[in-house]
Amino acid sequence: MYNLLIASSADAWDQGVFEFPVERVVREYTEDSISERYRDLSDEAIEELKLFPSIFAIEGEERPSRIGYITSIKNRPGRVRIEFIFDEAVPPLPEDFLDTHSILFDLGRFELSRTHWAIKEGNLWEILNKCGLKISPRVGGVELPPEPARRSSEVSSSRAAGKEVFIVHGHDEVAKFEMAAAIRDFGLRPIILHEQASSGLTVIEKIEKYTNVGFAVVLYTPCDIGGKRATSMNLRSRARQNVVFEHGYLIARLGRSRVTAFVKGDIETPTDISGVVYVDLDANGAWKNELARELKAVHYI
């Protein structure tokens, strides 16, 4: 995900600090489930928002938009104050760049004409590349360097020692970030595939490289629909196909005891993976206790 911040004044982003009316913070042009997670600006939400890359734009793109990061978020009476920095290694975006690529940036009607702070789904670096800007993925303004190829056993040992957890997910960004936050709370490092450097690797090569971990979680969220082909179609919600594939791959690679699957809502799950227990990804957060139990069972925490 990434932040999209739009202001009316041409000099709004010149001082490294800006204030939004609270009613325009993560409420407009933001998918409902994402808004529900972030609009109250809890301490946990603030820390996550500071990790997202951000686009700083002026209404109507009167000046070139910039890429950077929010460094501070503070609630004021009726307003939200942010401090931010631009990533100087990323050049200003070309003229009318956001409008030209409005579909890729998921811009709503008249969105570029209204001061607000939205959160958008998707990987900003991948979107920029699709728009023709070849920019390497970055975290906090630091380019992610290519990692030298190493033998699988070496990678496995180093990652296991670092207590990393691979997260398989679909399009539910909120579920993904809630799981990543829970994993961090246990003192572990979540590994999300699209956040890792590609280094020229294909998708399957990235999966092979970054699943050298000691534990994995799989998020079955209702991202697609499907059913058996018949005269009368009975369609059900189901996870993305990559989720099912990676689930089976990780069971074969790590063993069933080191892979835990979580299910959100009434969703179809694979019937040919025997002995797999699916944990309800409930709104009350009881799933975190189940995650802790599974991690402790393999002595990962």
N, C-alpha and C positions, 0 to 999 in steps of 0.2 A: 504494500500500500504506500501511498505518498500523500503529503499535504498539498493542497492548492489554495494559496492565499491571494486574494484579489482586493486591491485598494483603489480608491477614486483619485487621490491626489498624486500627481506625477512624481513628487518627491517623497512619497510615503515610505520608501525603503532605503532612504539615504542615511538614516541615523542609527540603524541597527536595532531599533525598538519601535513597536507599533501597538495600538490598542484597538480591539474589535468590540462592538456592542455584543454582550453575552448572547443575545438572541440570534446572532449571526455566526455563532461559533459551532461548527460541526452539527448543524441542523438543516441547512439548505444544501441542495444538490449532493446529498450524501445518502447512501443506501441505509435503510432504516436500522438494520441490525448493527451496522457500524456506528451510526449516530447514537444508538442506545448504549453502546459500550463506552464511547469516548466523550459525549457531550457534557457529562457532569465533572469531567477533569479530575478524577481521583488521582492519588499519587501514582498508582500503577499505570493509569492511562497516560499521565503526563510523561512518565519515563519512556513509554512506548512511542508516543508522538514525537519525542525528541530524537528517536532512532530513525524515523521515516525521512527520506529525502523530501525536500519541499520546493515547490515552484512559487516564486514571488512575482506576481503580475500586477499591472496597472489596468484599470478598466479601459476596454477598447484597445489594449496593447499600445498605448500612446508611447511607451518606452519599452525597450527590449526586456523580456522577462528573464529572471535569474534563477539559478538552482543553488540551493543551500540547505541549511539545517536550523531548526529552532533550538536555541540553547537554554531558554528559560520560559516558563509559563506561570503566570501569577493571576489569581482571581482578584478582581477589584469589584466594588459595588456597581453592578450593572455592566461591567466591562471585563475584558480579559486582556492582560498585557503580555506581550511576547518580546523576547530578545532573540536575535538571530544573526547568523553569519552567512555570507555567500561563499560558495566553493569556488575560489579563484582559479582553480585548474579547469573549471567548466566554463566555456565562453558564454556570453549572453545569447539567448535564443534569437534566431532571425526574426525579422519583421513579420508580424501577423502569424507567427508560427503556431500558436495554440488554435487560432481560428481555422487556419488551413488544415490542421489535423484534429479537428474537433471530435471526430468519431473515435479516434484512437484514445483521446484524452477523456472521453465520455462526458463531454460538456453538454449541459442542459441549455435549453432555449434562453437566450439573454443572460447566460451565466457570466459572460465576460463583461457585462454591463452592470454588475452589482457587487458591491463590497461585501465579502464574506470569506469564511474559512471553511473549506470542504475537505473531506478525506475521500480519496479515490482508490478503487481497487486496481490491482495490477502492479507490475514491476516497472518503475519509472525508467530504468536504464534500458530495458528491453523495448519499451515504447519509443524512447528517443532513437534507438537504433533502427526501429521500423520506419521512423520518420526521416531517416537518412543521416542522423548524427551519430558518428561512431565514437561513443564514449564508454570507457571501461567501467564496469560496476564499481561503486565506491561506497564506503561506510564511514560516516562522520567526516567526509571530506578527504578520506584516504583511499587511494586506489587499491583494489584487491589484487595483489600480485599473482602471476601464474605460479602454481605449485609444481615443483619438479616431480616427474614420474618416479614412484617408488614401488618396491615390491609389495604385494598385497599384505604379506605377513608383517612388514615393517609398519605400514599404515595402520593395520589392525591393532598392533601393540600400542602404538602411540595414541590412537584415538581411545582405545579402551582405558588406557591409563588416565586420559583426560576426562573420562566419564561423560561422553557425548551421547545424545539421544537423537535418533533420526526421526523426523516427523513426516509421515505420508499424509497428504491432504488433497482436497479438491478445490472448489471455488469459494468455500466458506472462509473468508478471511478472518472473521471474528473468532471462530472455533480454533483456527490455526494459531492466532496470537494469544488466545487464552491458554491453550496447551503449552505454547512456548514460555509464557509467563510462569505457569505452574512448574515446569521443568527447571527454570532458573531458580525458583523458590527452594527447590531441593538441592541447590548447589551444583546443578548439572548444566551442560551447554546444549541447547537445542540446535539441531542441524536441519535447515530448510533448504531444499535443493536449489531453488531458483535464486537464493541469496549467495550461493557459492560461485567462485570463479569458474568459467567454462573452460578457459585455456585451450580452446579449439576442440574440445571433446564433444562427441555426440551425446544425446540425452541418456542412452543406455550406458555409455562409458562414464558419465557423471554419476549415475546411480551406482555403478560398480565401485567407483572411487570413494564416494561419500557415505556409503553404507558400511564402511569398515568401522563399526561402532559396537558397543556392548549391549545396546537396548534400542528398541524402536516402538513407536506408537503409530497406529493407523486410524485416521479419522474418516469414518463412513458418514458423510453428510449428504442430504438430498439435493444433489446438483443436477442430476439427469432424471429422465423418466424412461421406462421401457417395459417390455413384457413379452410373453410367448406369442409367436405369430399364430393367429387363429382367426376364425370367422368373426368372433366377438373378442375384440382386444381388451385385455384387462391390464391397464398400465399402472405401474407403481413407481414411486420415487426410488432412485438408486444412486450409488456413488459413481464418480467418474471411473472410466475403465482403467486409467492409470493407477487408481487406488487399489483396485482388485489385483492387478498385476503385481504391483510392488508389495502388496501384502503377502502373496504367495512366495515371491522372491525372497523376502526377508525371513519368512518361516524356514525356507530351505537353507538360507545362509546363516541365520543366527540360532535357529531352534525355536519351537513354539513358546518355551518359557520366557524368552527374551523379546517377544513381540506381543503387545497388547492392543486390541482393537476397541475403538469407542464408536458408538452409534448414536446419531442425533435424530430423534423423531422416528416415525414409522417408515422404515426404509428397508428395501430388499438387501439381503446379505448372501454371500456365496453359500451354496448348499454342499459343495464338494470339498470343503476344507474341514475335515473331521476334528473334533476335540478342541475347537476354538471357542473361547468364551468372549462374548461381546458385552462391553460395559456401556451402560446408558450414560450418554453425555448430557446429564440433566442440568437444568437451569440453576438449581440450588448449589451446584458445585460438589455434590457428594462423590462425583467421579474422581476427585482429587485424592480421596482416601483410598479408592481402589487402585489408583496409579501408584500411590505410596506403597501399598501392600505388594503389588507386583514387583516394584523396584527392590524392596527389601527381600523378597523371596529369592532373588538372584544375587543378593548382597551388593547391589549397585548404590544403595544409600545406607 
